[in-house]
Amino acid sequence: MKKDIDILERPLSRREMLRRTAGGLAGGMLAGLAAPLFASGTLFAAPVDARKFLTVFYSRSGNTQVMAGFVQKAVGGDLVRIETVHPYPEAYRATTRQAREELDSGFKPPITTKIANLASYDVVFIGSPCWWATIAPPVITFLTENDLAGKTVVPFMTHKGSGLGRTQSHVESLCPNSKVLKGLAIWGDNISSSKNDVTGWLRDIGLVS
């Protein structure tokens, strides 16, 4: 550590200054060349067609938000978070109890999310944590309030052991006039390293090359 501090603090010779300046310029040029590649999604799979994509998600802990980001980076398009009028409790158990009551009673919590140009999208990804083996009530609200007829709908979720549960059939019942593709569930603890799983799934269902 002492050696590192000495190197940082000692005066630089003219030769050293020139060397570092040249290196910085070269690095900047390389960064300038690399930046557009990353921005255009080269590090992810490329979309296979010109259809317009929308990724909509609800996330309580942040896991589903990360997964939604992987989806949106891979396919392009827009990313929208579902927001509730009244937030769920901070305590996990209290949230699970409330969610169970809402699912059992059919209550649909009000949401503030409105998408004025929804009709312009061709493919809509629907992201949710898995609560009691299905999508979270705010996602049910979104699917109930918005007409996705004629669109391709693709569910995805994070979970703690139940996988997709009954999400696939539930989404199909809420979107009877949509084409619902095979969904993907990722274990919540593995979400940060799931980018390859997400892009592999997108290839399997034919949405990226």
KAGI-V854343 format. One record per residue. BURIAL is 1 if it has 16 or more other ideal C-beta (glycine too) atoms within 10 Angstrom, else 0. Layout:
{{BURIAL} {BURIAL}}
//
This chain:
{{0} {0} {0} {0} {0} {0} {0} {0} {0} {0} {0} {0} {0} {0} {0} {0} {0} {0} {0} {0} {0} {0} {0} {0} {0} {0} {0} {0} {0} {0} {0} {0} {0} {0} {0} {0} {0} {0} {0} {0} {1} {0} {0} {1} {1} {0} {1} {0} {0} {0} {0} {0} {1} {1} {1} {1} {1} {1} {1} {1} {0} {0} {1} {1} {1} {1} {1} {1} {1} {1} {1} {1} {1} {1} {1} {1} {1} {0} {1} {1} {0} {1} {0} {1} {0} {0} {0} {1} {0} {0} {0} {0} {0} {0} {1} {0} {0} {1} {1} {0} {0} {1} {1} {0} {0} {0} {0} {1} {1} {0} {1} {0} {1} {0} {0} {0} {0} {0} {0} {0} {1} {0} {1} {1} {1} {1} {1} {1} {1} {1} {1} {1} {0} {1} {1} {1} {1} {1} {1} {1} {1} {1} {1} {0} {0} {1} {0} {1} {0} {0} {1} {1} {1} {1} {1} {1} {1} {1} {1} {0} {0} {0} {0} {1} {1} {0} {1} {1} {0} {1} {1} {0} {0} {1} {1} {0} {0} {1} {0} {1} {1} {0} {1} {1} {1} {1} {0} {1} {0} {0} {1} {0} {0} {1} {1} {0} {1} {1} {1} {0} {1} {1} {0} {0} {0} {0} {1} {1} {0}}
//
